[in-house]
Amino acid sequence: IISDAVGSGVDILSLGHDFFSDFEARLEQRASKGLRSALTTGMLPCDELMNGGLRNKQVGLLVGGSGRGKSICLAWLAYIAVLQGKTALYITLELPEEDIADRFDSMMSYVSPHELKDSRSTVAAAMDKIEKKYNKKLFIKEFSPGTTTVSALQSYYRNLASQGIVADLVCVDYLDLI
């Protein structure tokens, strides 16, 4: 039973990466790989600081005071991921799904948020163009603040994966509300 459990996830018996002993192998591997692919942020100064953007399995954290644009920045990152043909998942614990969808509609159609209501045809044309070029690769899910757990997010992610949806980027808006 223990052997099966160990084999089902993280190998707890492994020592991990022996930094000094594995030095030569690490240099060789780095030289043979070249540049590793990254998900660009669409913001050149940020990408330069992060050697090209966010890499697979990396966690990025946006920190700032209330009203400083963290949620808009997360929406931007998800939008840029879609434009790169990636699947993005935007989890919100602050705003309703509809409000987040409005932000994406505004970004993708270049229509200001307060003009969305009167710009139906412009927004529809932009969505059609993006959908045809990049496919349906953006999901927005609202969870209740204060009562949502990490386990709930994991269950939701597993449910998506069981339907063949694997996110390349997961944005959690207001992680501190979990």
BAFI-3210 file (N, C-alpha, C; in Angstrom, 3 decimals, decimal comma, padded with zeros to 6 digits):
// residues 178
n [1|2|3|4|5|6|7|8|9|10|11|12|13|14|15|16|17|18|19|20|21|22|23|24|25|26|27|28|29|30|31|32|33|34|35|36|37|38|39|40|41|42|43|44|45|46|47|48|49|50|51|52|53|54|55|56|57|58|59|60|61|62|63|64|65|66|67|68|69|70|71|72|73|74|75|76|77|78|79|80|81|82|83|84|85|86|87|88|89|90|91|92|93|94|95|96|97|98|99|100|101|102|103|104|105|106|107|108|109|110|111|112|113|114|115|116|117|118|119|120|121|122|123|124|125|126|127|128|129|130|131|132|133|134|135|136|137|138|139|140|141|142|143|144|145|146|147|148|149|150|151|152|153|154|155|156|157|158|159|160|161|162|163|164|165|166|167|168|169|170|171|172|173|174|175|176|177|178]
n.u [000,842|001,919|003,974|002,466|001,180|003,344|004,178|002,124|002,163|004,112|007,479|008,451|010,681|012,829|015,777|015,742|016,908|020,256|022,097|024,917|026,238|024,943|025,744|027,396|025,848|023,585|024,547|025,184|022,679|021,306|022,731|022,126|019,399|018,791|016,863|014,171|010,687|008,254|005,402|004,487|004,048|003,147|004,108|006,909|009,098|008,547|008,675|011,381|012,612|011,835|013,080|011,788|009,153|006,402|007,136|006,444|004,870|005,565|004,844|003,257|002,872|000,824|000,961|-000,456|-001,978|-005,489|-007,507|-005,456|-005,090|-004,624|-006,462|-007,212|-004,747|-004,391|-006,491|-005,532|-003,203|-004,391|-005,799|-003,662|-002,524|-004,519|-004,293|-001,935|-002,643|-003,109|-004,683|-006,603|-007,508|-009,557|-010,075|-012,303|-012,728|-013,755|-015,269|-018,347|-018,756|-019,823|-019,014|-016,264|-016,209|-017,155|-014,907|-013,080|-014,456|-014,283|-011,472|-010,865|-012,332|-011,657|-013,326|-014,502|-015,345|-017,747|-019,076|-019,817|-022,464|-023,763|-022,386|-022,743|-022,505|-019,854|-018,438|-019,309|-018,249|-015,520|-015,251|-015,962|-013,895|-011,626|-012,314|-012,400|-009,745|-008,221|-009,606|-011,838|-010,696|-010,740|-011,764|-013,951|-014,465|-016,421|-016,001|-017,082|-016,119|-014,107|-015,264|-014,344|-012,040|-008,653|-008,821|-011,323|-010,781|-008,903|-010,531|-012,310|-010,488|-009,628|-012,028|-012,354|-010,094|-010,864|-012,635|-011,064|-009,918|-007,195|-005,534|-003,197|-002,532|-003,407|-005,297|-005,867|-007,975|-007,754|-006,522|-006,110|-008,615|-009,281]
n.v [-001,203|001,210|001,493|001,768|004,181|005,934|005,840|007,166|009,908|012,566|011,660|010,717|009,499|010,237|012,236|014,610|017,409|017,414|019,952|020,681|018,289|017,689|019,637|019,735|018,175|019,738|022,064|021,044|020,170|022,600|023,916|022,313|022,620|025,257|028,220|028,183|027,717|030,228|031,808|034,719|037,909|039,978|042,378|043,922|044,873|043,385|040,753|040,671|040,833|038,383|036,508|036,036|035,553|033,947|030,726|027,215|025,680|027,724|030,129|033,163|036,186|038,850|041,782|044,396|047,494|048,144|048,720|049,152|047,862|045,128|043,046|043,757|043,454|040,674|039,805|040,814|039,222|036,708|037,196|037,716|035,193|033,724|034,893|033,778|031,303|029,655|027,944|029,544|030,017|031,779|032,468|033,856|035,419|037,671|039,416|039,056|036,475|037,550|040,240|039,988|038,813|040,986|042,637|041,205|041,249|043,984|044,340|042,663|043,666|046,281|048,217|050,613|049,903|051,173|051,585|049,178|048,183|049,552|048,719|046,298|044,944|045,476|044,258|041,622|041,034|041,188|039,079|036,921|036,948|036,482|034,025|032,355|032,466|031,741|029,816|028,416|029,184|030,218|030,366|031,344|031,339|031,670|031,761|031,533|034,054|033,673|031,223|029,369|026,778|025,570|022,946|022,904|024,394|022,701|020,466|021,545|022,106|019,521|018,490|019,998|019,032|016,379|016,687|017,191|019,676|021,513|023,881|026,314|028,576|029,730|031,997|033,380|035,429|037,421|035,718|035,793|035,598|032,999]
n.w [000,000|000,844|-001,027|-003,398|-002,806|-002,644|-005,283|-006,560|-006,626|-005,643|-005,341|-002,398|-001,427|-002,912|-002,958|-004,208|-006,128|-006,100|-005,536|-005,696|-006,448|-008,827|-010,555|-012,979|-014,754|-014,823|-016,054|-018,586|-019,441|-019,528|-021,547|-023,753|-024,023|-024,754|-025,130|-022,894|-023,337|-022,705|-021,271|-022,474|-020,909|-022,288|-021,690|-022,210|-020,456|-018,096|-019,068|-019,802|-017,294|-016,318|-017,869|-020,369|-019,691|-017,945|-016,901|-017,380|-014,650|-012,920|-010,399|-010,243|-008,476|-007,825|-006,078|-004,246|-003,222|-002,580|-005,418|-007,258|-009,687|-009,913|-010,540|-013,139|-014,359|-014,084|-015,716|-018,114|-018,437|-018,798|-021,160|-022,941|-022,890|-024,211|-026,734|-027,442|-028,081|-025,954|-023,180|-020,831|-017,449|-015,389|-012,175|-009,982|-006,896|-006,062|-007,843|-009,740|-012,277|-014,613|-014,549|-014,821|-017,325|-018,786|-018,611|-020,154|-022,611|-023,155|-023,355|-025,533|-027,621|-027,832|-026,835|-024,624|-021,192|-020,275|-022,648|-023,689|-023,670|-025,737|-027,936|-029,214|-031,768|-032,505|-030,405|-030,738|-033,278|-032,738|-030,877|-032,487|-034,367|-032,727|-031,592|-033,847|-034,686|-032,424|-031,052|-028,499|-025,531|-022,943|-019,671|-017,131|-013,736|-010,887|-007,417|-004,014|-001,762|001,163|001,935|000,198|-000,488|-000,949|-001,692|-002,940|-005,238|-006,416|-006,910|-008,774|-010,841|-011,451|-012,392|-014,747|-016,120|-016,454|-018,471|-020,553|-020,549|-019,967|-018,278|-019,345|-018,094|-014,956|-013,284|-010,195|-008,692|-006,036|-004,045|-001,317|-000,243|000,066]
ca.u [000,000|002,811|004,653|001,497|000,956|004,538|004,205|000,971|002,331|005,482|008,350|008,957|011,946|013,873|016,426|015,528|018,041|021,458|022,578|026,349|026,610|024,319|026,129|027,841|024,692|022,692|025,138|025,035|021,254|020,973|023,349|021,451|018,006|018,609|015,857|012,934|009,521|007,587|004,168|004,786|003,062|002,745|004,742|008,314|009,969|008,296|009,216|012,841|012,965|011,510|013,692|010,839|007,771|006,109|007,460|005,601|004,929|005,923|003,766|003,456|002,019|000,668|000,667|-000,628|-003,110|-006,814|-007,726|-004,203|-005,091|-004,211|-007,455|-007,077|-003,500|-004,656|-007,302|-004,614|-002,365|-005,227|-006,059|-002,431|-002,390|-005,450|-003,714|-000,815|-003,215|-003,098|-005,927|-006,515|-008,565|-009,608|-010,909|-012,575|-013,329|-014,145|-016,327|-019,125|-018,245|-020,289|-018,170|-014,964|-016,454|-017,208|-013,533|-012,502|-015,122|-013,711|-010,091|-010,796|-013,017|-011,178|-014,469|-014,411|-016,365|-019,037|-019,683|-020,116|-023,902|-024,162|-021,438|-022,949|-021,982|-018,398|-017,976|-019,582|-017,286|-014,221|-015,305|-015,971|-012,539|-010,720|-012,703|-011,979|-008,289|-007,572|-010,489|-012,405|-009,657|-010,796|-012,840|-014,080|-015,234|-016,584|-016,112|-017,476|-014,992|-014,164|-015,679|-013,672|-010,784|-007,744|-009,385|-012,412|-010,145|-008,321|-011,631|-012,772|-009,470|-009,690|-013,242|-012,019|-009,155|-011,603|-013,336|-010,047|-009,514|-006,036|-005,143|-001,791|-002,409|-004,498|-005,278|-006,779|-008,145|-007,940|-006,097|-006,218|-009,998|-009,454]
ca.v [000,000|002,370|001,592|002,340|005,582|006,678|005,903|007,867|011,354|012,996|010,605|011,195|008,844|010,912|013,346|015,824|017,877|017,649|021,145|020,673|017,065|017,692|020,875|019,510|017,708|020,887|022,935|020,366|020,199|023,988|024,219|021,574|023,062|026,575|028,993|027,470|028,502|030,933|032,504|036,137|038,735|041,045|043,598|043,648|044,982|042,245|039,556|040,719|040,506|036,976|035,695|035,678|035,464|032,891|029,377|026,129|025,366|028,877|030,869|034,605|036,783|040,299|042,336|045,842|048,009|048,096|049,639|049,419|047,244|043,715|042,243|044,105|042,836|039,240|039,647|041,052|038,034|035,650|037,607|037,491|033,732|033,328|035,335|032,877|029,988|028,894|027,864|030,329|029,859|032,936|032,169|035,088|035,344|039,039|039,928|038,030|036,026|038,472|041,442|039,607|038,643|042,339|043,125|040,549|041,808|045,304|044,188|041,985|044,435|047,659|049,072|050,932|049,176|051,865|051,610|047,809|048,004|050,123|048,292|044,856|044,409|045,574|043,223|040,320|040,845|040,911|037,729|035,976|036,935|035,840|032,619|031,631|032,412|031,152|028,798|028,739|028,790|031,062|029,976|032,205|030,641|032,434|031,032|032,384|034,476|033,302|029,834|028,517|026,191|025,104|021,663|023,208|024,784|021,486|019,657|022,202|021,905|018,101|018,348|020,511|018,094|015,183|017,052|017,478|021,077|021,689|025,285|026,688|029,680|029,825|033,251|033,375|036,817|037,550|034,484|035,932|035,332|031,553]
ca.w [000,000|000,915|-002,316|-004,346|-002,440|-003,031|-006,738|-007,122|-006,656|-005,447|-004,822|-001,119|-001,127|-003,676|-002,264|-004,979|-006,940|-005,303|-006,221|-005,992|-007,169|-010,149|-011,222|-014,362|-015,530|-014,973|-017,083|-019,874|-019,794|-019,857|-022,840|-024,812|-024,134|-025,326|-024,407|-022,541|-023,730|-021,626|-021,601|-022,361|-020,211|-023,185|-021,177|-022,468|-019,275|-017,205|-019,717|-019,706|-015,910|-016,057|-018,929|-021,415|-019,194|-016,973|-017,355|-016,901|-013,219|-012,113|-009,757|-010,197|-007,459|-007,938|-004,768|-004,258|-002,474|-003,185|-006,531|-007,978|-011,008|-009,894|-011,265|-014,557|-014,821|-014,234|-016,924|-019,229|-018,598|-019,372|-022,537|-023,700|-023,024|-025,274|-027,997|-027,728|-028,345|-024,706|-022,427|-019,601|-016,456|-014,499|-011,009|-009,263|-005,570|-005,736|-008,715|-010,451|-013,576|-015,652|-014,531|-015,382|-018,763|-019,349|-018,754|-021,325|-023,788|-023,382|-023,835|-026,820|-028,659|-027,762|-026,506|-023,196|-020,430|-020,207|-023,981|-024,126|-023,867|-027,025|-028,974|-029,359|-033,022|-032,457|-029,485|-031,366|-034,366|-032,119|-030,300|-033,604|-034,930|-031,765|-031,453|-035,055|-034,780|-031,254|-030,485|-027,184|-024,591|-021,758|-018,768|-015,953|-012,701|-009,649|-006,167|-002,897|-000,919|002,574|002,175|-000,780|-000,023|-001,990|-002,149|-003,877|-006,499|-006,984|-007,433|-009,998|-011,868|-011,855|-013,198|-016,078|-016,743|-016,856|-019,702|-021,556|-020,475|-019,103|-018,385|-019,410|-017,144|-013,987|-012,536|-009,052|-008,284|-004,591|-003,388|000,127|000,182|000,199]
c.u [000,873|003,523|003,735|001,282|002,138|004,588|003,106|001,155|003,790|006,289|009,006|010,295|013,115|014,462|016,164|016,762|019,198|022,245|024,053|026,766|026,082|024,733|026,499|026,679|023,729|023,218|024,956|023,595|020,838|021,516|022,611|020,015|017,853|017,593|014,629|011,760|008,861|006,323|004,428|003,679|002,505|003,303|006,246|009,212|009,783|008,881|010,739|013,306|012,777|012,061|012,677|009,402|007,629|006,395|006,480|005,904|005,376|004,678|004,156|002,472|002,009|000,231|000,544|-001,855|-004,406|-006,927|-006,489|-004,106|-004,666|-005,167|-007,398|-005,821|-003,686|-005,482|-006,429|-003,756|-003,148|-005,518|-004,836|-002,203|-003,289|-004,876|-002,497|-001,309|-003,245|-004,488|-005,732|-007,745|-008,476|-010,594|-011,065|-013,241|-013,839|-015,372|-017,110|-018,499|-018,603|-019,434|-016,794|-015,110|-016,537|-015,801|-012,863|-013,139|-014,517|-012,295|-010,044|-011,424|-012,527|-012,325|-014,389|-015,570|-017,733|-019,737|-020,070|-021,588|-024,349|-023,273|-021,531|-022,308|-020,456|-017,814|-018,161|-018,574|-015,901|-014,187|-015,245|-014,564|-011,574|-011,034|-012,235|-010,474|-007,666|-008,382|-010,993|-011,438|-009,627|-012,017|-012,794|-014,957|-015,234|-016,726|-016,470|-016,268|-015,194|-014,553|-015,011|-012,340|-009,906|-008,266|-010,515|-011,842|-009,525|-009,403|-012,157|-011,780|-009,476|-010,920|-012,995|-011,115|-009,868|-012,399|-012,350|-009,568|-008,385|-005,519|-003,636|-001,495|-003,636|-004,308|-006,305|-006,820|-008,603|-007,727|-006,258|-007,636|-010,296|-009,239]
c.v [001,248|002,574|002,200|003,820|006,444|006,862|006,737|009,370|011,723|011,860|011,104|010,561|009,482|012,046|014,668|016,166|018,184|018,745|021,051|019,438|017,059|018,893|020,670|019,068|018,863|021,830|022,343|020,426|021,600|024,342|023,528|022,033|024,358|027,334|028,132|028,357|029,098|031,578|033,987|036,861|039,805|042,393|043,354|043,800|043,820|040,967|039,522|040,355|039,018|036,048|035,178|035,573|034,368|031,528|028,375|025,838|026,530|029,525|032,337|035,181|038,285|040,822|043,842|046,228|047,907|049,134|049,951|048,714|045,791|042,854|042,508|043,450|041,327|038,971|039,845|039,820|036,888|035,946|037,344|035,993|033,228|033,701|034,502|031,456|029,083|028,869|028,585|030,083|031,040|032,616|033,467|034,799|036,714|039,477|038,787|037,690|037,011|039,729|041,155|039,429|040,003|042,896|042,503|041,063|043,156|045,208|043,664|042,782|045,875|048,649|049,348|050,264|049,865|051,973|050,221|047,620|048,473|049,673|046,803|044,284|044,442|044,468|041,845|040,027|040,508|039,492|036,673|035,827|036,191|034,356|031,801|031,453|031,606|030,051|029,232|028,263|029,679|030,669|030,876|031,476|031,472|031,475|032,022|032,764|034,015|031,867|028,855|028,036|025,825|023,781|021,882|023,602|023,576|020,601|020,236|021,957|020,458|017,848|018,854|019,525|016,831|015,422|017,443|018,915|021,201|023,107|025,441|027,807|029,671|031,123|033,130|034,795|036,860|036,227|034,574|035,739|033,847|031,191]
c.w [000,000|-000,416|-003,370|-004,071|-002,866|-004,545|-007,347|-007,221|-006,582|-004,833|-003,541|-000,751|-001,874|-002,842|-002,965|-005,791|-006,001|-006,007|-006,610|-006,784|-008,593|-010,994|-012,690|-015,250|-015,801|-016,049|-018,475|-020,353|-020,230|-021,239|-023,977|-025,022|-024,907|-024,497|-024,125|-022,913|-022,497|-022,161|-021,390|-021,604|-021,138|-022,750|-021,210|-021,232|-018,284|-017,785|-019,631|-018,299|-015,613|-017,145|-019,937|-020,969|-018,156|-017,583|-016,768|-015,430|-012,348|-011,548|-009,764|-009,198|-007,660|-006,577|-004,899|-003,473|-003,260|-004,303|-007,353|-009,329|-011,049|-010,712|-012,763|-015,131|-014,999|-015,487|-018,167|-019,493|-019,228|-020,848|-023,422|-023,900|-024,148|-026,640|-028,398|-027,979|-027,124|-024,091|-021,109|-018,741|-015,504|-013,382|-010,230|-007,919|-005,150|-006,529|-009,346|-011,808|-014,680|-015,708|-015,119|-016,893|-019,452|-019,556|-019,982|-022,610|-024,159|-023,949|-025,263|-027,953|-028,754|-027,585|-025,010|-022,446|-020,400|-021,563|-024,488|-024,481|-025,258|-028,182|-029,245|-030,622|-033,054|-031,577|-030,116|-032,478|-033,805|-031,546|-031,402|-034,187|-034,009|-031,640|-032,653|-035,102|-033,631|-030,579|-029,107|-026,102|-023,359|-020,935|-017,542|-014,957|-011,425|-008,472|-005,067|-002,056|000,524|002,863|001,216|-000,219|-001,216|-002,554|-003,153|-005,240|-007,188|-007,590|-008,738|-011,136|-012,365|-012,726|-014,618|-016,819|-017,206|-018,137|-020,809|-021,566|-019,462|-019,322|-018,447|-018,420|-016,247|-013,219|-011,417|-008,519|-006,833|-003,872|-001,870|000,648|000,285|001,649]
res [i|i|s|d|a|v|g|s|g|v|d|i|l|s|l|g|h|d|f|f|s|d|f|e|a|r|l|e|q|r|a|s|k|g|l|r|s|a|l|t|t|g|m|l|p|c|d|e|l|m|n|g|g|l|r|n|k|q|v|g|l|l|v|g|g|s|g|r|g|k|s|i|c|l|a|w|l|a|y|i|a|v|l|q|g|k|t|a|l|y|i|t|l|e|l|p|e|e|d|i|a|d|r|f|d|s|m|m|s|y|v|s|p|h|e|l|k|d|s|r|s|t|v|a|a|a|m|d|k|i|e|k|k|y|n|k|k|l|f|i|k|e|f|s|p|g|t|t|t|v|s|a|l|q|s|y|y|r|n|l|a|s|q|g|i|v|a|d|l|v|c|v|d|y|l|d|l|i]
***
